[in-house]
Amino acid sequence: MNKVLDICKKHKTLLKTIFLICIFTYYLIWTVSQPYNSCPDEFMKWDICKYIYENNTIPHGGDEAIRNEMWGISYAFQPILTYMIGAVFMKIMAIFTTNEFALVVAARLVSTISMTAVIYFAMKISEKLFKGIYKYLFVAFIAFQPIMPFLASYINNDSTALLATTIIIYLWILGLESNWKNKHCILLGITLGFCALTYFNAYGYILCSIILCLVSVISNKMKLKDIIQKVLIVAICAFLIAGWWFIRNAVIYDGDFLGVQTQNEYGDKYALDEYKPSTRLTFQKQNIGIFNMIFKYSWLATTLRSFIGIFGYNSIVMSYKIYNIYFFVWLISIIGCIIQFKKLFIYNKEEKNKYILNYIFVLSIIIPILLSIIYSYMSDFQPQGRYIVGIIVPFTYFIVSGIKGILDKFVKNKNIRRIIIVLLIMLLIVITLKALFNYVIPVYK
């Protein structure tokens, strides 16, 4: 085992490159294996990519060419950077072929590349947060959780949003280490702007960034002048990247810079009666308690399974044994985190950056879950793991920390601990391969 680890250290860069190529190839197999519109609302997202590709312009959210007959709206009311990049990829593909499925795959490549980049930054984060073999376990949990290749395989905003939030987390770590050098402020501002152009679900990370930065600089007793300077650097860079989108919305949607109110107005005007926002029978309108929705109507159970991996239009479910394996590992990890609660959460000045990051990680997990619950309760019942996939990096950090805590306490032999971790990584790989070859591909064949 020690010899293997020594070889890995010696050829670190080469092995990382090979691993990323393998991850991209694996995700690409998912991308080309799934027929068009076999994943959530892909046809609505494809319509926007195709519109930009054909017209070389960004559509109005209510444009009849992309407006869905059932819902009365389009996804163009929401940030559409993903679809803009997809249209560029389609233009490149069109040089070689205009076959429609080839163009669909070209648009999907935005997700495939984004998810591969997520794994690259997860590797960078693992180098900062863990030592030894636990770095590889952290990356394996993220790379091989079945929802990841699934989100890499079709047109969606979730993949680019997850890329943005993963880069943000990496920049949090660098910023805390350097006490926010200007270059890290610039990079954080650019990434926050990128995040703002991906998906509303990721906006919690913008709030968390503000909190983390302010707590960090205040705890370091930075001068007020320097704090203001750094805040301005981040804000200006973010505005330069994303400001145009919100200005455009304000102009074409009569001041509605987010586009949400206008989207609801179009929904009320053009949607089928049962799907109009004002008349849709939500849990809130039916006076069903939020806890009943979460437990009695299986919001929690369905969301957790989907967070592991449910495919197609939430119709391809894996064996319950697979979900139970994940639930068991999570339970063990939670126990491990409780055992080392003091180490993770009881603040001390010597490691203040670690504790600030841990607290923000907890907040980063809570916000997306709350937003998903509120959306299902007040707007549209959607217990889908992709709505909370933004938690996967901080969530996995605590999972691996918990496993480390359990093994350190109960398994004294270092080599046995390594063998257990290797076996767990192998199990994760087997599960993700089963997801593709035992569940997804057979359905479409």
BELMOLIN-V33829 format. One record per backbone hydrogen bond with DSSP energy under -0.5 kcal/mol. NH is the residue of the N-H (numbers start at 1). CO is the residue of the C=O. Records with the same first field share a line. If there is no record, write none. Layout:
NH->CO ; CO
This chain:
5->1
6->2
7->3
8->4
9->5
10->6
11->7
12->9
15->11
16->12
17->13
18->14
19->15
20->16
21->17
22->18
23->19
24->20
25->21
26->22
27->23
28->24
29->25
30->26
31->27
32->28
33->29
34->30
38->35
40->312
42->39
44->41
45->41
46->42
47->43
48->44
49->45
50->46
51->47
52->48
53->49
54->50
55->51
56->52
63->60
66->63
67->63
68->73
72->68
77->74
78->75
81->197
84->80
85->81
86->82
87->83
88->84
89->85
90->86
91->87
92->88
93->89
94->90
95->91 ; 92
96->93
97->93
103->99
104->100
105->101
106->102
107->103
108->104
109->105
110->107
111->108
112->108
113->109
114->110
115->111
116->112
117->113
118->114
119->115
120->116
121->117
122->118
123->119
124->120
125->121
126->122
127->123
128->124 ; 125
129->125
130->126
134->131
135->132
137->133
138->134
139->135
140->136
141->137
142->138
143->139
144->140
145->141
147->308
148->145
149->145
150->146
151->147
152->148
153->150
154->151
156->154
161->157
162->158
163->159
164->160
165->161
166->162
167->163
168->164
169->165
170->166
171->167
172->168
173->169
174->170
175->171
176->172
177->173
178->174
179->175
180->175
184->181
185->181
186->182
187->183
188->184
189->185
190->186
191->187
192->188
193->189
194->190
195->191
196->192
197->193 ; 194
198->195
199->195
202->199
203->200
204->201
205->202
206->203
207->203
208->204
209->205
210->206
211->207
212->208
213->209
214->210
215->211
216->212
217->213
218->214
219->215
220->216
221->218
222->217
227->223
228->224
229->225
230->226
231->227
232->228
233->229
234->230
235->231
236->232
237->233
238->234
239->235
240->236
241->237
242->238
243->239
245->242
246->242
247->243
248->244
249->245
250->246
251->247
252->248
253->249
254->251
255->250
256->253
257->255
263->259
264->260
265->261
266->262
267->263
268->264
269->265
270->266
271->267
272->70
275->272
276->272 ; 273
279->276
280->276
282->280
284->377
286->282
287->284
288->283
289->287
293->289
294->290
295->291
296->291 ; 292
297->292
298->295
299->293
300->294
302->298
303->299
304->300
305->301
306->302
307->303
308->304
309->305
310->306
311->316
314->312
315->311
316->311
317->315
318->309
322->319
323->319
324->320
325->321
326->322
327->323
328->324
329->325
330->326
331->327
332->328
333->329
334->330
335->331
336->332
337->333
338->334
339->335
340->336
341->338
344->340
345->341
346->341 ; 342
347->345
351->348
352->349
355->351
356->352
357->353
358->354
359->355
360->356
361->357
362->358
363->359
364->360
365->361
366->362
367->363
368->364
369->365
370->366
371->367
372->368
373->369
374->370
375->371
376->372
377->373
378->374
379->375
380->375
382->380
384->382
387->384
388->385
391->388
392->389
395->391
396->392
397->393
398->394
399->395
400->396
401->397
402->398
403->399
404->400
405->401
406->402
407->403
408->404
409->405
410->406
411->407
412->410
417->413
418->414
419->415
420->416
421->417
422->418
423->419
424->420
425->421
426->422
427->423
428->424
429->425
430->426
431->427
432->428
433->429
434->430
435->431
436->432
437->433
438->434
439->434
440->435
441->436
443->439
444->440
445->441
